[in-house]
Amino acid sequence: MADSNENAPIEQLKICQLRAQGLLEEIDRRSTDPTVVCGKCGAKANHAAQVHNPRPLKEARGDSFWS
C-alpha cells in the first residue's frame, strides 16, 4: 500500500516528509529565514506549519563577553 503523503500536494508536506521524498530544494526554500525548529526531528523552518512539532528558534546571541 502506498504512503498517503506520496500523492499529497507539495505545499501540504512537512519538512521531514520532504526529506523522505528527497525534495531538498523545497526544504531549502522553506528554511531561508527559520523562526522555528521541530522538536521531533530538528528541522528548521520559516513557519510553524512546515514542521510537525514546532518550537521557537532561539535567537543567536553575540559573544557572551559583550552581550
N, CA, C and O atoms as a Maestro MAE file, in Angstrom:
{
 s_m_m2io_version
 :::
 2.0.0
}

f_m_ct {
 s_m_title
 :::
 protein
 m_atom[268] {
  # First column is atom index #
  i_m_mmod_type
  r_m_x_coord
  r_m_y_coord
  r_m_z_coord
  i_m_residue_number
  s_m_chain_name
  s_m_pdb_residue_name
  s_m_pdb_atom_name
  i_m_atomic_number
  :::
  1 25 0.835 -1.172 0.000 1 A "MET " " N  " 7
  2 3 0.000 0.000 0.000 1 A "MET " " CA " 6
  3 2 0.885 1.243 0.000 1 A "MET " " C  " 6
  4 15 1.861 1.288 0.749 1 A "MET " " O  " 8
  5 25 0.584 2.236 -0.801 2 A "ALA " " N  " 7
  6 3 1.375 3.450 -0.920 2 A "ALA " " CA " 6
  7 2 1.114 4.373 0.265 2 A "ALA " " C  " 6
  8 15 0.027 4.390 0.841 2 A "ALA " " O  " 8
  9 25 2.146 5.137 0.608 3 A "ASP " " N  " 7
  10 3 2.021 6.139 1.669 3 A "ASP " " CA " 6
  11 2 1.040 7.209 1.223 3 A "ASP " " C  " 6
  12 15 1.102 7.659 0.079 3 A "ASP " " O  " 8
  13 25 0.132 7.628 2.104 4 A "SER " " N  " 7
  14 3 -0.881 8.623 1.743 4 A "SER " " CA " 6
  15 2 -0.253 9.972 1.423 4 A "SER " " C  " 6
  16 15 -0.854 10.765 0.698 4 A "SER " " O  " 8
  17 25 0.947 10.258 1.945 5 A "ASN " " N  " 7
  18 3 1.618 11.516 1.669 5 A "ASN " " CA " 6
  19 2 2.263 11.546 0.292 5 A "ASN " " C  " 6
  20 15 2.622 12.612 -0.207 5 A "ASN " " O  " 8
  21 25 2.410 10.379 -0.321 6 A "GLU " " N  " 7
  22 3 3.059 10.294 -1.623 6 A "GLU " " CA " 6
  23 2 2.300 11.092 -2.682 6 A "GLU " " C  " 6
  24 15 2.919 11.653 -3.586 6 A "GLU " " O  " 8
  25 25 0.988 11.152 -2.586 7 A "ASN " " N  " 7
  26 3 0.170 11.854 -3.568 7 A "ASN " " CA " 6
  27 2 -0.304 13.222 -3.091 7 A "ASN " " C  " 6
  28 15 -1.058 13.895 -3.795 7 A "ASN " " O  " 8
  29 25 0.124 13.635 -1.918 8 A "ALA " " N  " 7
  30 3 -0.286 14.931 -1.364 8 A "ALA " " CA " 6
  31 2 0.413 16.057 -2.118 8 A "ALA " " C  " 6
  32 15 1.553 15.898 -2.553 8 A "ALA " " O  " 8
  33 25 -0.261 17.190 -2.273 9 A "PRO " " N  " 7
  34 3 0.402 18.347 -2.893 9 A "PRO " " CA " 6
  35 2 1.620 18.750 -2.069 9 A "PRO " " C  " 6
  36 15 1.603 18.668 -0.840 9 A "PRO " " O  " 8
  37 25 2.657 19.178 -2.742 10 A "ILE " " N  " 7
  38 3 3.923 19.508 -2.084 10 A "ILE " " CA " 6
  39 2 3.748 20.568 -1.000 10 A "ILE " " C  " 6
  40 15 4.488 20.568 -0.016 10 A "ILE " " O  " 8
  41 25 2.787 21.464 -1.166 11 A "GLU " " N  " 7
  42 3 2.553 22.529 -0.187 11 A "GLU " " CA " 6
  43 2 2.066 21.983 1.146 11 A "GLU " " C  " 6
  44 15 2.246 22.636 2.174 11 A "GLU " " O  " 8
  45 25 1.458 20.807 1.159 12 A "GLN " " N  " 7
  46 3 0.904 20.234 2.382 12 A "GLN " " CA " 6
  47 2 1.905 19.375 3.142 12 A "GLN " " C  " 6
  48 15 1.638 18.984 4.278 12 A "GLN " " O  " 8
  49 25 3.033 19.078 2.550 13 A "LEU " " N  " 7
  50 3 4.014 18.210 3.191 13 A "LEU " " CA " 6
  51 2 4.853 18.976 4.207 13 A "LEU " " C  " 6
  52 15 5.175 20.147 4.005 13 A "LEU " " O  " 8
  53 25 5.198 18.311 5.285 14 A "LYS " " N  " 7
  54 3 6.088 18.867 6.298 14 A "LYS " " CA " 6
  55 2 7.530 18.632 5.852 14 A "LYS " " C  " 6
  56 15 7.782 17.834 4.949 14 A "LYS " " O  " 8
  57 25 8.461 19.319 6.478 15 A "ILE " " N  " 7
  58 3 9.851 19.233 6.052 15 A "ILE " " CA " 6
  59 2 10.399 17.810 6.154 15 A "ILE " " C  " 6
  60 15 11.138 17.387 5.265 15 A "ILE " " O  " 8
  61 25 10.067 17.063 7.196 16 A "CYS " " N  " 7
  62 3 10.578 15.696 7.302 16 A "CYS " " CA " 6
  63 2 10.018 14.805 6.192 16 A "CYS " " C  " 6
  64 15 10.693 13.880 5.742 16 A "CYS " " O  " 8
  65 25 8.794 15.077 5.752 17 A "GLN " " N  " 7
  66 3 8.206 14.324 4.643 17 A "GLN " " CA " 6
  67 2 8.909 14.675 3.332 17 A "GLN " " C  " 6
  68 15 9.121 13.815 2.477 17 A "GLN " " O  " 8
  69 25 9.263 15.947 3.191 18 A "LEU " " N  " 7
  70 3 10.012 16.359 2.006 18 A "LEU " " CA " 6
  71 2 11.373 15.667 1.972 18 A "LEU " " C  " 6
  72 15 11.821 15.216 0.919 18 A "LEU " " O  " 8
  73 25 12.025 15.586 3.132 19 A "ARG " " N  " 7
  74 3 13.329 14.932 3.216 19 A "ARG " " CA " 6
  75 2 13.213 13.464 2.821 19 A "ARG " " C  " 6
  76 15 14.065 12.946 2.098 19 A "ARG " " O  " 8
  77 25 12.168 12.794 3.289 20 A "ALA " " N  " 7
  78 3 11.965 11.381 2.973 20 A "ALA " " CA " 6
  79 2 11.768 11.154 1.474 20 A "ALA " " C  " 6
  80 15 12.111 10.095 0.948 20 A "ALA " " O  " 8
  81 25 11.213 12.156 0.797 21 A "GLN " " N  " 7
  82 3 10.988 12.046 -0.643 21 A "GLN " " CA " 6
  83 2 12.153 12.606 -1.458 21 A "GLN " " C  " 6
  84 15 12.122 12.578 -2.689 21 A "GLN " " O  " 8
  85 25 13.182 13.116 -0.772 22 A "GLY " " N  " 7
  86 3 14.361 13.629 -1.460 22 A "GLY " " CA " 6
  87 2 14.177 14.998 -2.094 22 A "GLY " " C  " 6
  88 15 14.895 15.341 -3.033 22 A "GLY " " O  " 8
  89 25 13.231 15.786 -1.600 23 A "LEU " " N  " 7
  90 3 12.940 17.100 -2.172 23 A "LEU " " CA " 6
  91 2 13.723 18.186 -1.431 23 A "LEU " " C  " 6
  92 15 13.140 19.045 -0.770 23 A "LEU " " O  " 8
  93 25 15.036 18.135 -1.548 24 A "LEU " " N  " 7
  94 3 15.912 19.014 -0.794 24 A "LEU " " CA " 6
  95 2 15.810 20.471 -1.230 24 A "LEU " " C  " 6
  96 15 15.977 21.367 -0.403 24 A "LEU " " O  " 8
  97 25 15.544 20.728 -2.492 25 A "GLU " " N  " 7
  98 3 15.399 22.114 -2.953 25 A "GLU " " CA " 6
  99 2 14.190 22.786 -2.299 25 A "GLU " " C  " 6
  100 15 14.240 23.972 -1.973 25 A "GLU " " O  " 8
  101 25 13.117 22.038 -2.111 26 A "GLU " " N  " 7
  102 3 11.932 22.589 -1.446 26 A "GLU " " CA " 6
  103 2 12.234 22.863 0.027 26 A "GLU " " C  " 6
  104 15 11.757 23.854 0.580 26 A "GLU " " O  " 8
  105 25 13.008 22.009 0.659 27 A "ILE " " N  " 7
  106 3 13.415 22.236 2.048 27 A "ILE " " CA " 6
  107 2 14.220 23.524 2.138 27 A "ILE " " C  " 6
  108 15 14.010 24.325 3.048 27 A "ILE " " O  " 8
  109 25 15.129 23.725 1.209 28 A "ASP " " N  " 7
  110 3 15.931 24.953 1.197 28 A "ASP " " CA " 6
  111 2 15.045 26.190 1.075 28 A "ASP " " C  " 6
  112 15 15.299 27.200 1.731 28 A "ASP " " O  " 8
  113 25 14.015 26.119 0.246 29 A "ARG " " N  " 7
  114 3 13.102 27.257 0.081 29 A "ARG " " CA " 6
  115 2 12.334 27.562 1.366 29 A "ARG " " C  " 6
  116 15 12.015 28.718 1.646 29 A "ARG " " O  " 8
  117 25 12.042 26.533 2.134 30 A "ARG " " N  " 7
  118 3 11.249 26.709 3.355 30 A "ARG " " CA " 6
  119 2 12.077 27.037 4.587 30 A "ARG " " C  " 6
  120 15 11.523 27.248 5.666 30 A "ARG " " O  " 8
  121 25 13.380 27.082 4.444 31 A "SER " " N  " 7
  122 3 14.221 27.356 5.605 31 A "SER " " CA " 6
  123 2 15.228 28.474 5.336 31 A "SER " " C  " 6
  124 15 16.349 28.438 5.844 31 A "SER " " O  " 8
  125 25 14.831 29.461 4.543 32 A "THR " " N  " 7
  126 3 15.719 30.580 4.223 32 A "THR " " CA " 6
  127 2 15.904 31.521 5.403 32 A "THR " " C  " 6
  128 15 16.978 32.100 5.564 32 A "THR " " O  " 8
  129 25 14.883 31.685 6.226 33 A "ASP " " N  " 7
  130 3 14.923 32.563 7.397 33 A "ASP " " CA " 6
  131 2 14.162 31.884 8.537 33 A "ASP " " C  " 6
  132 15 13.069 32.319 8.900 33 A "ASP " " O  " 8
  133 25 14.738 30.814 9.102 34 A "PRO " " N  " 7
  134 3 13.996 29.999 10.074 34 A "PRO " " CA " 6
  135 2 13.618 30.743 11.346 34 A "PRO " " C  " 6
  136 15 14.390 31.530 11.894 34 A "PRO " " O  " 8
  137 25 12.393 30.459 11.792 35 A "THR " " N  " 7
  138 3 11.886 31.026 13.043 35 A "THR " " CA " 6
  139 2 11.514 29.932 14.040 35 A "THR " " C  " 6
  140 15 11.343 30.205 15.228 35 A "THR " " O  " 8
  141 25 11.387 28.691 13.557 36 A "VAL " " N  " 7
  142 3 11.021 27.561 14.407 36 A "VAL " " CA " 6
  143 2 11.919 26.367 14.104 36 A "VAL " " C  " 6
  144 15 12.523 26.270 13.036 36 A "VAL " " O  " 8
  145 25 11.985 25.462 15.078 37 A "VAL " " N  " 7
  146 3 12.703 24.209 14.916 37 A "VAL " " CA " 6
  147 2 11.757 23.091 15.340 37 A "VAL " " C  " 6
  148 15 10.982 23.261 16.281 37 A "VAL " " O  " 8
  149 25 11.811 21.962 14.663 38 A "CYS " " N  " 7
  150 3 10.951 20.829 15.005 38 A "CYS " " CA " 6
  151 2 11.522 20.129 16.234 38 A "CYS " " C  " 6
  152 15 12.693 19.750 16.253 38 A "CYS " " O  " 8
  153 25 10.699 19.963 17.243 39 A "GLY " " N  " 7
  154 3 11.121 19.272 18.458 39 A "GLY " " CA " 6
  155 2 11.331 17.786 18.245 39 A "GLY " " C  " 6
  156 15 11.930 17.125 19.093 39 A "GLY " " O  " 8
  157 25 10.858 17.250 17.147 40 A "LYS " " N  " 7
  158 3 10.960 15.821 16.859 40 A "LYS " " CA " 6
  159 2 12.204 15.492 16.033 40 A "LYS " " C  " 6
  160 15 12.978 14.604 16.390 40 A "LYS " " O  " 8
  161 25 12.390 16.226 14.914 41 A "CYS " " N  " 7
  162 3 13.484 15.870 14.004 41 A "CYS " " CA " 6
  163 2 14.576 16.927 13.918 41 A "CYS " " C  " 6
  164 15 15.631 16.670 13.338 41 A "CYS " " O  " 8
  165 25 14.348 18.116 14.487 42 A "GLY " " N  " 7
  166 3 15.361 19.152 14.476 42 A "GLY " " CA " 6
  167 2 15.396 20.009 13.222 42 A "GLY " " C  " 6
  168 15 16.279 20.854 13.078 42 A "GLY " " O  " 8
  169 25 14.453 19.807 12.316 43 A "ALA " " N  " 7
  170 3 14.409 20.605 11.090 43 A "ALA " " CA " 6
  171 2 14.058 22.048 11.422 43 A "ALA " " C  " 6
  172 15 13.205 22.306 12.271 43 A "ALA " " O  " 8
  173 25 14.715 22.983 10.753 44 A "LYS " " N  " 7
  174 3 14.423 24.402 10.938 44 A "LYS " " CA " 6
  175 2 13.547 24.870 9.785 44 A "LYS " " C  " 6
  176 15 13.747 24.470 8.638 44 A "LYS " " O  " 8
  177 25 12.569 25.726 10.101 45 A "ALA " " N  " 7
  178 3 11.621 26.184 9.085 45 A "ALA " " CA " 6
  179 2 11.263 27.647 9.294 45 A "ALA " " C  " 6
  180 15 11.399 28.195 10.388 45 A "ALA " " O  " 8
  181 25 10.801 28.263 8.206 46 A "ASN " " N  " 7
  182 3 10.369 29.663 8.267 46 A "ASN " " CA " 6
  183 2 9.062 29.814 9.038 46 A "ASN " " C  " 6
  184 15 8.855 30.824 9.710 46 A "ASN " " O  " 8
  185 25 8.175 28.817 8.947 47 A "HIS " " N  " 7
  186 3 6.846 28.898 9.547 47 A "HIS " " CA " 6
  187 2 6.545 27.627 10.342 47 A "HIS " " C  " 6
  188 15 6.980 26.538 9.969 47 A "HIS " " O  " 8
  189 25 5.806 27.773 11.429 48 A "ALA " " N  " 7
  190 3 5.475 26.650 12.306 48 A "ALA " " CA " 6
  191 2 4.688 25.552 11.584 48 A "ALA " " C  " 6
  192 15 4.815 24.378 11.930 48 A "ALA " " O  " 8
  193 25 3.889 25.914 10.600 49 A "ALA " " N  " 7
  194 3 3.070 24.932 9.893 49 A "ALA " " CA " 6
  195 2 3.907 23.981 9.036 49 A "ALA " " C  " 6
  196 15 3.383 22.986 8.535 49 A "ALA " " O  " 8
  197 25 5.177 24.264 8.862 50 A "GLN " " N  " 7
  198 3 6.020 23.450 7.991 50 A "GLN " " CA " 6
  199 2 6.731 22.313 8.723 50 A "GLN " " C  " 6
  200 15 7.441 21.526 8.096 50 A "GLN " " O  " 8
  201 25 6.549 22.216 10.043 51 A "VAL " " N  " 7
  202 3 7.124 21.114 10.823 51 A "VAL " " CA " 6
  203 2 6.053 20.504 11.711 51 A "VAL " " C  " 6
  204 15 5.026 21.133 11.967 51 A "VAL " " O  " 8
  205 25 6.281 19.298 12.180 52 A "HIS " " N  " 7
  206 3 5.282 18.603 12.991 52 A "HIS " " CA " 6
  207 2 5.196 19.113 14.424 52 A "HIS " " C  " 6
  208 15 4.101 19.225 14.976 52 A "HIS " " O  " 8
  209 25 6.328 19.422 15.025 53 A "ASN " " N  " 7
  210 3 6.367 19.787 16.440 53 A "ASN " " CA " 6
  211 2 7.156 21.097 16.597 53 A "ASN " " C  " 6
  212 15 8.299 21.078 17.054 53 A "ASN " " O  " 8
  213 25 6.547 22.237 16.217 54 A "PRO " " N  " 7
  214 3 7.303 23.496 16.201 54 A "PRO " " CA " 6
  215 2 7.638 24.022 17.592 54 A "PRO " " C  " 6
  216 15 6.817 24.002 18.508 54 A "PRO " " O  " 8
  217 25 8.853 24.483 17.709 55 A "ARG " " N  " 7
  218 3 9.351 25.157 18.904 55 A "ARG " " CA " 6
  219 2 10.029 26.440 18.441 55 A "ARG " " C  " 6
  220 15 10.640 26.455 17.373 55 A "ARG " " O  " 8
  221 25 9.938 27.513 19.215 56 A "PRO " " N  " 7
  222 3 10.603 28.754 18.817 56 A "PRO " " CA " 6
  223 2 12.105 28.544 18.682 56 A "PRO " " C  " 6
  224 15 12.728 27.889 19.519 56 A "PRO " " O  " 8
  225 25 12.667 29.091 17.645 57 A "LEU " " N  " 7
  226 3 14.103 29.017 17.432 57 A "LEU " " CA " 6
  227 2 14.751 30.121 18.246 57 A "LEU " " C  " 6
  228 15 14.401 31.292 18.097 57 A "LEU " " O  " 8
  229 25 15.676 29.763 19.089 58 A "LYS " " N  " 7
  230 3 16.341 30.758 19.915 58 A "LYS " " CA " 6
  231 2 17.170 31.668 19.023 58 A "LYS " " C  " 6
  232 15 17.874 31.211 18.123 58 A "LYS " " O  " 8
  233 25 17.072 32.962 19.289 59 A "GLU " " N  " 7
  234 3 17.840 33.923 18.512 59 A "GLU " " CA " 6
  235 2 19.317 33.778 18.841 59 A "GLU " " C  " 6
  236 15 19.696 33.551 19.990 59 A "GLU " " O  " 8
  237 25 20.136 33.913 17.817 60 A "ALA " " N  " 7
  238 3 21.578 33.847 18.017 60 A "ALA " " CA " 6
  239 2 22.016 35.076 18.797 60 A "ALA " " C  " 6
  240 15 21.622 36.200 18.484 60 A "ALA " " O  " 8
  241 25 22.808 34.855 19.785 61 A "ARG " " N  " 7
  242 3 23.307 35.960 20.594 61 A "ARG " " CA " 6
  243 2 24.772 36.177 20.256 61 A "ARG " " C  " 6
  244 15 25.458 35.272 19.782 61 A "ARG " " O  " 8
  245 25 25.225 37.359 20.502 62 A "GLY " " N  " 7
  246 3 26.625 37.688 20.232 62 A "GLY " " CA " 6
  247 2 27.558 37.015 21.216 62 A "GLY " " C  " 6
  248 15 27.145 36.145 21.983 62 A "GLY " " O  " 8
  249 25 28.785 37.410 21.192 63 A "ASP " " N  " 7
  250 3 29.797 36.924 22.085 63 A "ASP " " CA " 6
  251 2 29.323 37.123 23.533 63 A "ASP " " C  " 6
  252 15 28.883 38.216 23.887 63 A "ASP " " O  " 8
  253 25 29.404 36.103 24.355 64 A "SER " " N  " 7
  254 3 28.896 36.183 25.723 64 A "SER " " CA " 6
  255 2 29.630 37.256 26.542 64 A "SER " " C  " 6
  256 15 29.078 37.768 27.515 64 A "SER " " O  " 8
  257 25 30.849 37.594 26.164 65 A "PHE " " N  " 7
  258 3 31.591 38.617 26.870 65 A "PHE " " CA " 6
  259 2 30.960 39.999 26.676 65 A "PHE " " C  " 6
  260 15 30.948 40.823 27.590 65 A "PHE " " O  " 8
  261 25 30.432 40.237 25.458 66 A "TRP " " N  " 7
  262 3 29.895 41.552 25.131 66 A "TRP " " CA " 6
  263 2 28.386 41.650 25.259 66 A "TRP " " C  " 6
  264 15 27.852 42.760 25.251 66 A "TRP " " O  " 8
  265 25 27.686 40.550 25.376 67 A "SER " " N  " 7
  266 3 26.222 40.635 25.422 67 A "SER " " CA " 6
  267 2 25.641 40.274 26.752 67 A "SER " " C  " 6
  268 15 24.422 40.305 26.923 67 A "SER " " O  " 8
  :::
 }
 m_bond[267] {
  # First column is bond index #
  i_m_from
  i_m_to
  i_m_order
  :::
  1 1 2 1
  2 2 3 1
  3 3 4 2
  4 3 5 1
  5 5 6 1
  6 6 7 1
  7 7 8 2
  8 7 9 1
  9 9 10 1
  10 10 11 1
  11 11 12 2
  12 11 13 1
  13 13 14 1
  14 14 15 1
  15 15 16 2
  16 15 17 1
  17 17 18 1
  18 18 19 1
  19 19 20 2
  20 19 21 1
  21 21 22 1
  22 22 23 1
  23 23 24 2
  24 23 25 1
  25 25 26 1
  26 26 27 1
  27 27 28 2
  28 27 29 1
  29 29 30 1
  30 30 31 1
  31 31 32 2
  32 31 33 1
  33 33 34 1
  34 34 35 1
  35 35 36 2
  36 35 37 1
  37 37 38 1
  38 38 39 1
  39 39 40 2
  40 39 41 1
  41 41 42 1
  42 42 43 1
  43 43 44 2
  44 43 45 1
  45 45 46 1
  46 46 47 1
  47 47 48 2
  48 47 49 1
  49 49 50 1
  50 50 51 1
  51 51 52 2
  52 51 53 1
  53 53 54 1
  54 54 55 1
  55 55 56 2
  56 55 57 1
  57 57 58 1
  58 58 59 1
  59 59 60 2
  60 59 61 1
  61 61 62 1
  62 62 63 1
  63 63 64 2
  64 63 65 1
  65 65 66 1
  66 66 67 1
  67 67 68 2
  68 67 69 1
  69 69 70 1
  70 70 71 1
  71 71 72 2
  72 71 73 1
  73 73 74 1
  74 74 75 1
  75 75 76 2
  76 75 77 1
  77 77 78 1
  78 78 79 1
  79 79 80 2
  80 79 81 1
  81 81 82 1
  82 82 83 1
  83 83 84 2
  84 83 85 1
  85 85 86 1
  86 86 87 1
  87 87 88 2
  88 87 89 1
  89 89 90 1
  90 90 91 1
  91 91 92 2
  92 91 93 1
  93 93 94 1
  94 94 95 1
  95 95 96 2
  96 95 97 1
  97 97 98 1
  98 98 99 1
  99 99 100 2
  100 99 101 1
  101 101 102 1
  102 102 103 1
  103 103 104 2
  104 103 105 1
  105 105 106 1
  106 106 107 1
  107 107 108 2
  108 107 109 1
  109 109 110 1
  110 110 111 1
  111 111 112 2
  112 111 113 1
  113 113 114 1
  114 114 115 1
  115 115 116 2
  116 115 117 1
  117 117 118 1
  118 118 119 1
  119 119 120 2
  120 119 121 1
  121 121 122 1
  122 122 123 1
  123 123 124 2
  124 123 125 1
  125 125 126 1
  126 126 127 1
  127 127 128 2
  128 127 129 1
  129 129 130 1
  130 130 131 1
  131 131 132 2
  132 131 133 1
  133 133 134 1
  134 134 135 1
  135 135 136 2
  136 135 137 1
  137 137 138 1
  138 138 139 1
  139 139 140 2
  140 139 141 1
  141 141 142 1
  142 142 143 1
  143 143 144 2
  144 143 145 1
  145 145 146 1
  146 146 147 1
  147 147 148 2
  148 147 149 1
  149 149 150 1
  150 150 151 1
  151 151 152 2
  152 151 153 1
  153 153 154 1
  154 154 155 1
  155 155 156 2
  156 155 157 1
  157 157 158 1
  158 158 159 1
  159 159 160 2
  160 159 161 1
  161 161 162 1
  162 162 163 1
  163 163 164 2
  164 163 165 1
  165 165 166 1
  166 166 167 1
  167 167 168 2
  168 167 169 1
  169 169 170 1
  170 170 171 1
  171 171 172 2
  172 171 173 1
  173 173 174 1
  174 174 175 1
  175 175 176 2
  176 175 177 1
  177 177 178 1
  178 178 179 1
  179 179 180 2
  180 179 181 1
  181 181 182 1
  182 182 183 1
  183 183 184 2
  184 183 185 1
  185 185 186 1
  186 186 187 1
  187 187 188 2
  188 187 189 1
  189 189 190 1
  190 190 191 1
  191 191 192 2
  192 191 193 1
  193 193 194 1
  194 194 195 1
  195 195 196 2
  196 195 197 1
  197 197 198 1
  198 198 199 1
  199 199 200 2
  200 199 201 1
  201 201 202 1
  202 202 203 1
  203 203 204 2
  204 203 205 1
  205 205 206 1
  206 206 207 1
  207 207 208 2
  208 207 209 1
  209 209 210 1
  210 210 211 1
  211 211 212 2
  212 211 213 1
  213 213 214 1
  214 214 215 1
  215 215 216 2
  216 215 217 1
  217 217 218 1
  218 218 219 1
  219 219 220 2
  220 219 221 1
  221 221 222 1
  222 222 223 1
  223 223 224 2
  224 223 225 1
  225 225 226 1
  226 226 227 1
  227 227 228 2
  228 227 229 1
  229 229 230 1
  230 230 231 1
  231 231 232 2
  232 231 233 1
  233 233 234 1
  234 234 235 1
  235 235 236 2
  236 235 237 1
  237 237 238 1
  238 238 239 1
  239 239 240 2
  240 239 241 1
  241 241 242 1
  242 242 243 1
  243 243 244 2
  244 243 245 1
  245 245 246 1
  246 246 247 1
  247 247 248 2
  248 247 249 1
  249 249 250 1
  250 250 251 1
  251 251 252 2
  252 251 253 1
  253 253 254 1
  254 254 255 1
  255 255 256 2
  256 255 257 1
  257 257 258 1
  258 258 259 1
  259 259 260 2
  260 259 261 1
  261 261 262 1
  262 262 263 1
  263 263 264 2
  264 263 265 1
  265 265 266 1
  266 266 267 1
  267 267 268 2
  :::
 }
}
